[in-house]
Amino acid sequence: MFQYLKGIRAELCRKRGQRLLVKGANEKAVTCFRRALSLANNPENVFNLGLGLLSAMELEEAEGYLKEIADEFPEQGISGLVYFEALILQEKWQSALDQIRKLCRQEPENKKYIQLNEMADDVVEREKYKNEKFLSHEAYGFMKQRKYSEALEKYLGALYYLPDDLELLNNIGYIYLKLSEYTQAYSYFEKALQLDPGNRKIRQNMAVVKNKLRK
């Protein structure tokens, strides 16, 4: 009975942590995931804690948990990719290459894996990728505090490294929308939509901007 109750509490902590992670409350999510793991030491809780730590940019500790899952379940692409990300952000280039090549061997036709392998093997591109991730993380922190001008500065800096990144273009458009700079917002949403014409979220953002521009 006691173990059953521990399992229930662990599940509640895990679900709360996941909700917090979606909202960007990374530190609070990590606290919940630590609690869940202390109550139930299973692969799902280990992975969630690793993911939370990665989102909070606690990279070294995240790596340990994510490696454990990537090694135990090498066939799971998602856990392997998250582990790869932790390695790239720490500039552990060779380990990152080894990890993404392992995924490529499992799914040699996977376009995402191929692109990431090419990026990790290119000295210039991998540095760009890393810089973009750090700047985007800082920008998201400002977004949560509703410091839109500061967030915009960071996102524009990130866009310098990855000018065709769909999420970056959409986020910049969203900030311009919040700042009531509708022409600029429309421009970035339009660029994002050119990259992914069927994206419903971006289409919705475009519709909002169009309504604002008509007024």
Sequence and secondary structure as in RCSB ss.txt:
>XXXX:A:sequence
MFQYLKGIRAELCRKRGQRLLVKGANEKAVTCFRRALSLANNPENVFNLGLGLLSAMELEEAEGYLKEIADEFPE
QGISGLVYFEALILQEKWQSALDQIRKLCRQEPENKKYIQLNEMADDVVEREKYKNEKFLSHEAYGFMKQRKYSE
ALEKYLGALYYLPDDLELLNNIGYIYLKLSEYTQAYSYFEKALQLDPGNRKIRQNMAVVKNKLRK
>XXXX:A:secstr
 HHHHHHHHHHHHHHHHHHHHHHT HHHHHHHHHHHHHH   HHHHHHHHHHHHHTT HHHHHHHHHHHHHH TT
 HHHHHHHHHHHHHTT HHHHHHHHHHHHHH TT HHHHHHHHHHT HHHHHHHHHHHHHHHHHHHHHHTT HHH
HHHHHHHHHHH TT HHHHHHHHHHHHHTT HHHHHHHHHHHHHH TT HHHHHHHHHHHHHHH 
